[in-house]
Amino acid sequence: MVAQLPKPQRGDILSPWSQPLLVIIMPPVHLRLRFSRYRFCSVLIMRKTLHKDIISQATKLTGYINDAAHGFNPDTIHELRTGFKKLRALFRWQQVSKQRYDRLKKIYALAGEIRNIQVTQEIVKDEPGIPEFNNWLAGKLILLQKDWNLSVKKSTVKKIEQQLKEVT
């Protein structure tokens, strides 16, 4: 006779290290549409899929970091920040220690300052009578870009990518 396991109900949250072959995973609300494939799958398939997603997000993110240094395109900075948020959400969901992506948080914060200035410049570009403010923003942006070039090196980006891929 085969033992009957209780039937999982919608909303049950089981960790990836649970014993049953069928696991119901309810990711955070903002990830449900993007990562809905985790809902009904075996633990082994879920781990492989999660590992593949983390590697994919880490590769995209390091690509955005490398692209950001060439001209500081506002779209690239935006994609860098949203990519970090997606990766951070995956890590929080898996309860990964914050020290694992500490170097990346510094890059994220610097990209945030650059992005804030870019958005402000876009808002006030057609405003008459405030050229001093526009000049100040341009000077501040140049200083932040120099700081970026000093603090974000290719060797650092490679270390970050390796560190992110080793999380799982």
N, C-alpha and C positions, 0 to 999 in steps of 0.2 A: 504494500500500500504506500502511495506517495503522500508525503505530508503536504497539506494545503497551506500556502502562505496567504496572509490576508491580502485582499486585492487593494493595490494602491489607489488612493483617491486623488482627484485633481487638487493641486495645491500642496500635496505632501512634498516636503523638502528632504531629500536624502543626499548625503555627500557622495562624491565620486568613489570613495573608498568603501561604500556599503557593500554588503554581501549579495543581495538579490541580483538576478540576471537582468531584471527589468527595473529601471530606475526612472523616477519622475523628477526632473530637475526644473525648478522654477527660477530662472535667472532674474536679476533685478529688472524692474519695469522698463527702464530705458534700453535694456538689451533684448527684451523678449522678441521683438520683430527681427532684429539682426541675427540673433543666435537662437532662433526657435528650433533648430535641428537638435538641440541638446535635450529636448523634452522627453522623448521616449526612445531610449537606446540602452544598449548594454554598457556596463562600466568600461570595458576595454575600448569599445568604439568611441565612447564619450572622451576618454583620455586621449586617444589618438587625434580626434577632431579638435579638441581643446589645444593640444600641443601644436597642431598645424596652424590653428588660428593665431596663437601667440607668436609663432615664428613669422607668419605672414604680416601681422601688425608690426612686429619689431623691425622687419625688413623695410616695410613702407615708411615707418617712422625715421629710421636712419637715412633712408633716401631723401626724405623731406629735410632732414637736418643738413645733409650735404648740399641739397639744392638751395637751401635758404642762404647759404654763404655767397651765392652768385647773384647778387642784385637785390636780395631781400624783397622778392615779389610778395605783395600782400596775400595773394591766394596761397602761395607756398607756406607762408607763416601761419595762415589760418588752418590749412590742412595738417601742418605739424602739430598745432595745438589740439585739433579735434582727434587726430590719431593718438596722441598721448592720452587723451581722456578715454578713448575706447580701450586702450591697453591697460590703463589704470583700473577701469571698471572690471576687466577680466581678472586682473590681479586681486582686486578687492573681493570679487566673487569667490576666488580660490584661496583667499586669506593669506596671500603672499606678504611677507614682511616688507615694510616700506624701505628698509635699507637696500633692498635688491634693486630698486630703481631710483635711488637718491641722486645720483649724478644727472639723471634725466630730468629730475624736478628743477634743477638749477637752469638747465637749458630751456625748459618750459616757462619758467618765470621770466627769463631774459626775452624769450620770444613774445611773452605777454606784454612786456613793456614796449617792445618794438611795435607790436600790433596795435596797442592803444594809441601810440603816436600816429601810426598810419591812418587809423580810423578818424582821429581828431583832425588830421590834415585834410582828409577827404570831406569832412563836415564843414570846415571853415575855409575851404579853398576859394569859394566865390564870395565870401563876406568882405565888404569894403571897409577900409579904415583900420585893419588890424595887421599890417605887414610885420610889425615887431613880433607879434605872437607867432606868425608863420615862420619868421626867421629863427625864433627861439626853438620852435618845434623841429625845424630842419637841423639846427645845431645839436639838439638833444638826440635826434635820430642818428646823426653821424657818430656821436660819442658811443651810443649803444651798439652800433654796427662795429666800431673798433673793438669794443669790449667783447662782442660776439667772436670776432676773428681771433682775439687773444685767448679766449676761454674754450672755444670749440675747435678742437684740432681733429684731424682724421684719425689719429691714434686713439683719441678719447672716444670717438664715435664707434670705432671698431670694438673697443672694450665694452662699451655700452651694449652693442648688438650681441656680443658673445654672452654677456651677463644676462641679458633678457632671454636669450635662447636656452640658457641653462636652468631657467627657473623651473621648468616642468620636468 
